[in-house]
Amino acid sequence: MKLDRLLRVMSVVEIVRNKPGITYQELAEEFEVSERTIRRDVNIIEDAGIPIKNCNGLRLVSDIEIPKVQLNSHELIFLLLVTHFLSSYELESEVPDSMYKKLSKFLPKKITSK
């Protein structure tokens, strides 16, 4: 998956979470893509296991939270590196910065003291 698509898909999840009922058309206008592209993005979200429905607009089923995942320190560092890398680009999405801030809180003390 290309980087711009990955960022858009991640952003769609956050927008639907924050604005339940947003339409395919509104998302397409926001990202300057076709409705069909947004529909494909929603299919990717569903395939990733995030339940999303179109019921008077898009909404996450039961407004679920993404399940808690336990990461080991290597996985956490990898995610931090990826989000830091993505945030270094001037993207219209704030998702990489937000993820980096949230994830960095969970770094082992051994690593943060270096």
C-alpha positions in Angstrom: 0.0 0.0 0.0 1.3 3.4 -0.9 2.2 5.9 1.8 -0.5 8.5 0.8 -3.2 5.8 0.8 -2.1 4.4 4.2 -2.2 7.9 5.7 -5.6 8.5 4.2 -7.0 5.2 5.5 -5.7 6.0 9.0 -7.2 9.5 8.8 -10.6 8.2 7.6 -10.8 6.0 10.8 -10.0 9.0 13.0 -12.4 11.3 11.2 -15.2 8.7 11.4 -14.5 8.3 15.1 -14.6 12.0 15.7 -17.5 12.8 13.3 -19.9 9.8 13.2 -22.3 10.1 10.3 -19.9 11.7 7.9 -20.7 10.7 4.3 -18.5 9.2 1.6 -19.0 12.4 -0.3 -17.8 14.6 2.5 -14.7 12.4 3.0 -14.0 12.5 -0.8 -14.2 16.2 -0.8 -11.9 16.5 2.3 -9.3 14.3 0.7 -9.8 15.5 -2.8 -10.5 12.0 -4.2 -13.5 10.2 -5.6 -16.2 8.6 -3.6 -15.2 5.3 -5.1 -11.7 5.8 -3.6 -13.2 6.4 -0.2 -15.3 3.3 -0.6 -12.2 1.2 -1.3 -10.5 2.8 1.7 -13.5 1.8 3.9 -13.2 -1.8 2.5 -9.5 -1.7 3.7 -10.6 -0.6 7.1 -13.2 -3.4 7.3 -10.6 -5.9 6.1 -8.3 -4.7 8.9 -11.0 -5.8 11.4 -12.3 -2.4 12.3 -16.1 -2.6 12.1 -17.4 0.4 10.2 -21.0 0.8 8.9 -22.8 3.1 6.6 -25.9 3.9 8.5 -27.0 7.5 8.0 -23.3 8.2 7.2 -20.2 6.3 8.3 -19.7 5.3 11.9 -17.7 2.8 13.8 -19.9 0.0 15.1 -20.7 0.6 18.7 -18.2 3.4 18.5 -15.6 0.8 19.4 -12.2 1.4 20.7 -9.3 -0.2 19.0 -8.4 -3.2 21.2 -5.4 -2.9 23.5 -2.3 -4.4 22.2 0.7 -5.4 24.2 3.9 -4.5 22.4 7.4 -5.5 23.3 10.0 -2.8 23.4 11.3 -3.6 19.9 7.8 -3.3 18.4 7.2 -0.1 20.2 10.5 1.4 19.0 9.7 0.3 15.5 6.3 2.0 15.6 7.9 5.1 17.1 10.5 5.2 14.3 7.8 4.8 11.6 5.6 7.5 13.1 8.5 9.8 13.6 9.6 9.2 9.9 6.0 10.0 8.7 5.7 13.1 10.9 8.9 14.5 9.3 6.9 14.9 6.0 4.6 17.9 5.7 1.4 15.9 5.5 -2.1 17.2 5.9 -2.8 14.5 8.4 -1.9 14.9 12.0 -2.2 11.2 12.7 1.6 10.5 12.6 2.4 13.2 15.2 -0.5 12.2 17.4 0.5 8.5 17.3 4.1 9.4 18.1 3.1 11.5 21.1 0.9 8.7 22.4 3.4 5.9 21.8 6.4 7.7 23.2 4.7 7.8 26.7 5.1 4.0 26.8 8.8 3.8 26.2 10.7 1.8 28.8 12.6 4.1 31.3 15.8 2.4 30.2 15.4 3.9 26.8 14.1 7.3 27.7 17.1 7.9 30.0 19.6 7.6 27.2 
